[in-house]
Amino acid sequence: MIDTPQIDDFLLWAAGVATAIIVISASLVALRRLLTGALSKRLDGIDSQLHRNGGTSLRDAIDRIEEKQNDIQDHVLKTSERLEQHIDYHLDKEL
C-alpha cells in the first residue's frame, strides 16, 4: 500500500509535470501568434503592392511601364511602316 508521503510526492510531481506542459503549450501558442502576426503583417504589405492605389503601388508602376511599352511599340511600328514606304518610293522612282 502507498503511504501519504508517497502520494504527496506523486501529486507534487504530477502537478509539476502538468504545470510544465501548460507553460510550454502557452509559450508555443504565444510564439505562434507572434510569428503569425508578423507574417500576416508582411503579407498585407505585399498584398497592398499588388493592387492599384493611385500611383504608388508596384501594380501602378507596372501598369505605367506596360502603357509606355505599348506606346513605344506603336511608334516603332509606325516608323517601320514609314521607312518601308520611303524605301518603296525610292525603289519605284528608280524603275
ROSE-4610 file (N, C-alpha, C; in Angstrom, 1 decimal, always signed):
// ROSE-4610
residu = [M/M/M/I/I/I/D/D/D/T/T/T/P/P/P/Q/Q/Q/I/I/I/D/D/D/D/D/D/F/F/F/L/L/L/L/L/L/W/W/W/A/A/A/A/A/A/G/G/G/V/V/V/A/A/A/T/T/T/A/A/A/I/I/I/I/I/I/V/V/V/I/I/I/S/S/S/A/A/A/S/S/S/L/L/L/V/V/V/A/A/A/L/L/L/R/R/R/R/R/R/L/L/L/L/L/L/T/T/T/G/G/G/A/A/A/L/L/L/S/S/S/K/K/K/R/R/R/L/L/L/D/D/D/G/G/G/I/I/I/D/D/D/S/S/S/Q/Q/Q/L/L/L/H/H/H/R/R/R/N/N/N/G/G/G/G/G/G/T/T/T/S/S/S/L/L/L/R/R/R/D/D/D/A/A/A/I/I/I/D/D/D/R/R/R/I/I/I/E/E/E/E/E/E/K/K/K/Q/Q/Q/N/N/N/D/D/D/I/I/I/Q/Q/Q/D/D/D/H/H/H/V/V/V/L/L/L/K/K/K/T/T/T/S/S/S/E/E/E/R/R/R/L/L/L/E/E/E/Q/Q/Q/H/H/H/I/I/I/D/D/D/Y/Y/Y/H/H/H/L/L/L/D/D/D/K/K/K/E/E/E/L/L/L]
num = [1/1/1/2/2/2/3/3/3/4/4/4/5/5/5/6/6/6/7/7/7/8/8/8/9/9/9/10/10/10/11/11/11/12/12/12/13/13/13/14/14/14/15/15/15/16/16/16/17/17/17/18/18/18/19/19/19/20/20/20/21/21/21/22/22/22/23/23/23/24/24/24/25/25/25/26/26/26/27/27/27/28/28/28/29/29/29/30/30/30/31/31/31/32/32/32/33/33/33/34/34/34/35/35/35/36/36/36/37/37/37/38/38/38/39/39/39/40/40/40/41/41/41/42/42/42/43/43/43/44/44/44/45/45/45/46/46/46/47/47/47/48/48/48/49/49/49/50/50/50/51/51/51/52/52/52/53/53/53/54/54/54/55/55/55/56/56/56/57/57/57/58/58/58/59/59/59/60/60/60/61/61/61/62/62/62/63/63/63/64/64/64/65/65/65/66/66/66/67/67/67/68/68/68/69/69/69/70/70/70/71/71/71/72/72/72/73/73/73/74/74/74/75/75/75/76/76/76/77/77/77/78/78/78/79/79/79/80/80/80/81/81/81/82/82/82/83/83/83/84/84/84/85/85/85/86/86/86/87/87/87/88/88/88/89/89/89/90/90/90/91/91/91/92/92/92/93/93/93/94/94/94/95/95/95]
x = [+0.8/+0.0/+0.9/+0.4/+1.2/+0.8/+1.9/+1.6/+1.4/+1.1/+0.7/+1.9/+3.1/+4.2/+4.5/+4.3/+4.5/+3.4/+2.2/+1.1/+1.3/+1.8/+2.1/+3.2/+4.2/+5.3/+4.8/+4.0/+3.4/+2.6/+1.7/+0.9/+1.7/+2.7/+3.6/+4.3/+4.8/+5.4/+4.4/+3.2/+2.2/+1.8/+1.7/+1.4/+2.5/+3.8/+4.9/+4.9/+4.6/+4.6/+3.4/+2.3/+1.1/+1.4/+2.1/+2.4/+3.4/+4.4/+5.4/+4.7/+3.8/+3.1/+2.3/+1.6/+0.8/+1.7/+2.8/+3.7/+4.3/+4.7/+5.3/+4.2/+3.0/+1.9/+1.6/+1.5/+1.1/+2.3/+3.5/+4.6/+4.6/+4.3/+4.2/+3.0/+1.9/+0.8/+1.1/+1.8/+2.2/+3.2/+4.1/+5.1/+4.5/+3.5/+2.8/+2.0/+1.3/+0.6/+1.5/+2.7/+3.7/+4.2/+4.5/+5.0/+3.9/+2.7/+1.6/+1.3/+1.3/+1.0/+2.1/+3.3/+4.4/+4.3/+4.0/+3.8/+2.6/+1.5/+0.3/+0.6/+1.3/+1.6/+2.4/+3.4/+4.3/+3.4/+2.6/+1.7/+0.7/+0.2/-0.6/+0.1/+1.4/+2.2/+2.4/+2.7/+2.9/+1.6/+0.5/-0.8/-1.2/-0.8/-1.2/-0.4/+0.7/+1.5/+0.9/+0.1/-0.5/-1.8/-2.2/-3.5/-3.2/-4.0/-3.9/-4.3/-3.5/-3.8/-3.7/-3.6/-3.5/-2.1/-1.2/+0.1/+1.4/+1.2/+2.5/+2.7/+1.7/+1.9/+2.7/+3.3/+4.0/+3.1/+1.9/+0.9/+0.8/+0.7/+0.6/+1.9/+3.0/+4.3/+4.3/+3.9/+3.9/+2.9/+1.8/+0.8/+1.4/+2.1/+2.7/+3.8/+4.6/+5.6/+5.0/+3.9/+3.2/+2.6/+2.1/+1.5/+2.6/+3.7/+4.8/+5.4/+5.4/+5.9/+5.0/+3.7/+2.8/+2.9/+3.1/+3.4/+4.6/+5.7/+6.9/+6.7/+6.0/+5.8/+5.0/+4.0/+3.2/+4.1/+5.0/+5.9/+6.8/+7.4/+8.3/+7.6/+6.4/+5.6/+5.3/+4.9/+4.6/+5.9/+7.0/+8.3/+8.7/+8.5/+8.9/+8.0/+6.8/+5.9/+6.3/+6.6/+7.1/+8.4/+9.3/+10.6/+10.4/+9.5/+9.2/+8.6/+7.7/+7.1/+8.1/+9.0/+10.1/+11.0/+11.4/+12.3/+11.5/+10.3/+9.5/+9.4/+9.2/+9.1/+10.4/+11.5/+12.8/+13.0/+12.6/+12.8/+11.9/+10.7/+9.8/+10.2/+10.8/+11.3/+12.4/+13.3/+14.4/+14.0/+12.9/+12.5/+11.9]
y = [-1.2/+0.0/+1.3/+2.3/+3.6/+4.4/+5.0/+5.8/+7.3/+8.1/+9.5/+10.3/+10.2/+10.9/+10.6/+9.3/+8.9/+9.5/+9.5/+10.1/+11.6/+12.2/+13.7/+13.9/+13.1/+13.3/+13.1/+12.1/+11.8/+13.0/+13.5/+14.6/+15.9/+16.1/+17.2/+17.0/+15.8/+15.5/+15.7/+15.2/+15.3/+16.8/+17.5/+19.0/+19.7/+19.3/+19.9/+19.6/+18.4/+18.0/+18.7/+18.8/+19.5/+20.9/+21.5/+23.0/+23.2/+22.3/+22.4/+22.3/+21.3/+21.2/+22.4/+23.0/+24.2/+25.3/+25.5/+26.6/+26.5/+25.3/+25.0/+25.3/+24.8/+24.9/+26.4/+27.2/+28.6/+29.3/+29.0/+29.6/+29.3/+28.1/+27.8/+28.5/+28.6/+29.4/+30.9/+31.4/+32.8/+33.1/+32.1/+32.2/+32.1/+31.2/+31.0/+32.3/+32.9/+34.1/+35.3/+35.3/+36.4/+36.2/+35.0/+34.7/+34.9/+34.4/+34.6/+36.0/+36.8/+38.2/+38.9/+38.6/+39.3/+38.8/+37.6/+37.1/+37.7/+37.8/+38.4/+39.9/+40.6/+42.0/+42.1/+41.3/+41.3/+41.0/+40.0/+39.6/+40.7/+41.4/+42.5/+43.6/+43.8/+44.8/+44.4/+43.2/+42.7/+42.8/+42.3/+42.4/+43.8/+44.8/+46.2/+46.7/+46.1/+46.5/+45.9/+44.9/+44.2/+44.8/+45.8/+46.5/+48.0/+48.5/+49.9/+50.8/+51.9/+52.8/+54.2/+54.5/+55.9/+56.3/+55.3/+55.7/+55.2/+54.8/+54.5/+53.0/+52.1/+50.7/+50.1/+48.9/+48.2/+48.0/+47.7/+47.4/+48.7/+49.8/+51.1/+51.3/+51.0/+51.2/+50.2/+49.0/+48.0/+48.5/+49.0/+49.5/+50.6/+51.5/+52.6/+52.1/+51.2/+50.6/+49.9/+49.2/+48.5/+49.5/+50.6/+51.6/+52.3/+52.6/+53.2/+52.2/+50.9/+49.9/+49.8/+49.9/+49.9/+51.1/+52.3/+53.5/+53.4/+52.8/+52.7/+51.7/+50.6/+49.6/+50.2/+51.0/+51.7/+52.6/+53.3/+54.3/+53.5/+52.4/+51.6/+51.1/+50.6/+50.0/+51.1/+52.3/+53.4/+53.9/+53.9/+54.3/+53.3/+52.0/+50.9/+51.0/+51.3/+51.4/+52.6/+53.7/+54.9/+54.6/+53.9/+53.6/+52.7/+51.7/+50.8/+51.6/+52.5/+53.4/+54.2/+54.8/+55.6/+54.8/+53.6/+52.7/+52.4/+52.0/+51.6/+52.8/+54.0/+55.2/+55.3/+55.2/+55.4/+54.2/+53.0/+51.9/+52.1/+52.5/+52.7/+53.9/+54.9/+56.1/+55.7/+54.8/+54.4/+53.5/+52.8/+51.9/+52.7]
z = [+0.0/+0.0/+0.0/-0.6/-0.7/+0.5/+1.1/+2.3/+1.8/+2.7/+2.5/+1.9/+2.4/+1.8/+0.4/+0.0/-1.4/-2.3/-1.8/-2.5/-2.7/-1.6/-1.7/-2.7/-2.7/-3.7/-5.1/-5.3/-6.6/-7.1/-6.2/-6.6/-6.9/-6.1/-6.4/-7.8/-8.0/-9.3/-10.5/-10.3/-11.3/-11.6/-10.5/-10.6/-11.4/-11.1/-11.8/-13.2/-13.6/-15.0/-15.7/-15.1/-15.7/-15.8/-14.9/-15.0/-16.1/-16.2/-17.3/-18.6/-18.8/-20.0/-20.4/-19.4/-19.6/-20.0/-19.3/-19.6/-21.0/-21.4/-22.7/-23.8/-23.5/-24.5/-24.7/-23.6/-23.6/-24.4/-24.1/-24.8/-26.3/-26.7/-28.1/-28.8/-28.1/-28.6/-28.8/-27.8/-27.9/-29.0/-29.1/-30.2/-31.6/-31.7/-33.0/-33.3/-32.3/-32.6/-33.0/-32.4/-32.7/-34.1/-34.5/-35.8/-36.9/-36.5/-37.5/-37.7/-36.6/-36.7/-37.6/-37.4/-38.2/-39.6/-39.9/-41.2/-41.9/-41.2/-41.7/-42.0/-41.2/-41.5/-42.7/-42.9/-44.1/-45.4/-45.2/-46.4/-46.8/-45.8/-46.0/-46.8/-46.4/-47.1/-48.6/-48.8/-50.2/-50.9/-50.3/-51.0/-51.4/-50.6/-50.9/-52.1/-52.4/-53.6/-54.9/-54.7/-55.9/-56.4/-55.8/-56.2/-56.5/-57.4/-57.7/-56.5/-56.3/-55.2/-55.7/-56.9/-57.4/-57.8/-57.8/-58.4/-57.6/-56.4/-55.6/-55.4/-55.9/-55.7/-56.8/-56.6/-57.6/-58.8/-58.6/-59.7/-60.6/-59.9/-60.7/-61.6/-61.0/-61.7/-62.9/-62.7/-63.8/-64.9/-64.5/-65.5/-66.3/-65.6/-66.4/-67.3/-66.9/-67.8/-69.0/-68.8/-69.9/-70.8/-70.3/-71.2/-72.0/-71.4/-72.2/-73.2/-72.8/-73.8/-75.0/-74.7/-75.9/-76.7/-76.1/-76.9/-77.8/-77.2/-77.9/-79.1/-78.8/-79.8/-81.0/-80.7/-81.7/-82.5/-81.8/-82.5/-83.4/-83.0/-83.8/-85.0/-84.8/-86.0/-87.0/-86.5/-87.5/-88.2/-87.5/-88.1/-89.1/-88.8/-89.7/-91.0/-90.8/-92.0/-92.8/-92.2/-92.9/-93.7/-93.0/-93.6/-94.8/-94.7/-95.8/-97.0/-96.7/-97.7/-98.4/-97.6/-98.1/-99.1/-98.6/-99.4/-100.7/-100.6/-101.8/-102.8/-102.2/-103.1/-103.9/-103.2/-104.0/-104.9/-104.6/-105.5/-106.7/-106.5/-107.6/-108.5/-107.9/-108.6/-109.5/-109.1/-109.9/-111.1/-111.0/-112.1/-113.1]
